[in-house]
Amino acid sequence: MNIYLVGGAVRDELLGLVVRERDWVVVGARPEELLAQGFKPVGKDFPVFLHPKTGEEYALARTERKTGPGYRGFDTMFSPDVTLEQDLERRDLTINAIARDEATGQLVDPFNGQRDLQERWLRHVSPAFVEDPVRVLRLARFAARFAPLGFRVAPETMELVRDIAARGELDALVPERVWQETQRALEMPAPRQFFEVLREGNALQVIFPEVHALYGVPQPAQWHPEIDTGLHTMMVLDQATQLSSDPVVRFAALTHDLGKATTPTHELPRHIAHEERGVGIVEDMCDRLRIPNAYRELGVLVSRYHLHMHKVTELRPKTVVELLESLDAFRRPARFEQFLLACEADARGRKGLEQRDYPQPEYLRRAREIAAGVTLSEEERAGLQGFEIAKRLHDKRKRALKHFKEEYLSAPAGSAESSETSEKEDDD
């Protein structure tokens, strides 16, 4: 029996990164041998065991083979005769196919993963890469993780991705796995690369057709010097990544302009009412991929109200109160902050405007604070019930914000409070 540390733990050690979990492969052993040493079996599909002291996973060396056309599974074989090289060969990328001998500490690297680590390549281990379409998502996710370190996809691997897409293999992806990999990518240091790799590999149009449809759609150069809506969306995602590590905020940034893909050609480059059109597209995407409600809710709110946010200092007090109520800002302050971050990312995700002044979030925060502080006395509530109380509170909040706006507009010229929005859209 020989035991090897494998996969991400070895890769991250060699990159000088913190190793958060360790996986081991056991060569030349049978399940009963591990059981005799106190290992605890887990998993139903193949023999994996938990170490009796560390709780780390130990898997018997195995091979995998796709079982046939149209079938979404693999025939997995375990045997004491399976070699370490055979086990490593079934892995996706060379940088994940390096092992370290537990006994000697020596590295075993049959597929030149160390070279690719040094040269910063994400490269497939073998032609079997094409047998599992999930590997396309994993490749894109690794790009999102390691792009800041200079990693890029090897040309021959990108060709395999295009081949997978051309053969229709991506249709076999189940929604839960697509979202699992996407959510993890949104948590990475460079989530934009996840979508860029999919696009370069002709996979974006299959997996995220709503995002793919944005490319080539023009916008007014006055407000969007980058012109292309797809490029703008990626720039917004970049800004959201800088502003927040929250994947929910990043998802809202990704989906805020989906309605622009459905703008009638004769209206271009303007996008009248794209906000509301985008709501249905966000909801359909969330339905298709079974995306959790937290993502759906913020995505819908940002799609529907991001232009309100950009011109919030120009809105009537009545409309500001309605906006706060629609955002449920009084009861859900944390989601309100997520909304502000996603909208700020949209404002900054434009060519040459990344460092623009954007006082709108602070304005709306202050408006919320003032409105939240408004209450009704017992005398004001007298004789009122239900809707009537809500209406009176709404009217009182409106008057409070009217006073706030008057003070804001009277602030000295050039102060943050007097800065105007740079995107004038339809009047309230």
Beta strands, then each sheet from edge to edge (+ up, - down):
strand 1: 2-6
strand 2: 23-27
strand 3: 40-42
strand 4: 48-50
strand 5: 57-60
strand 6: 62-66
strand 7: 74-78
strand 8: 99-101
strand 9: 107-108
strand 10: 121-122
strand 11: 152-153
sheet 1: 3+ 4- 5+ 2+ 1- 8+ 9-
sheet 2: 6+ 7-
sheet 3: 10+ 11+
end
